[in-house]
Amino acid sequence: MEKRYSVYIMSNVSKMLYVGVTNDLEKRVLQHKSKLIPGYTQKYNLFKLVCFESFGDIRDAIRREKQIKGWLGSKKVALIESVNLKWNDLAEAHFSSGVKFEPMSS
């Protein structure tokens, strides 16, 4: 089975943003939601998965993460709203259905 890497964006009710990269999106989102990772996401309660993209090569994922992190907030918001207009928590449907995460875009 091919390894997948994900660039993801977490948010909160105030629409603060955190961009990260992981090789296990489900586990990482659960860690953020459970506040198991000290730092920015824990401090500001970034609990909603609002956007993610999947890659087959870690170098591509890291390159994309750095690209998004370099953007102004308005461009990050435009990316999120291009796939998730209502800023729904994409993890909620996943966890209730038991189906593996499917990327919104890549």
Secondary structure, 3 states (H helix, E strand, C coil): CCCCEEEEEEECCCCCEEEEEECCHHHHHHHHHCCCCCCHHHHCCCCEEEEEEEECCHHHHHHHHHHHHCCCHHHHHHHHHHHCCCCCCHHHHHHHHCCCCCCCEC
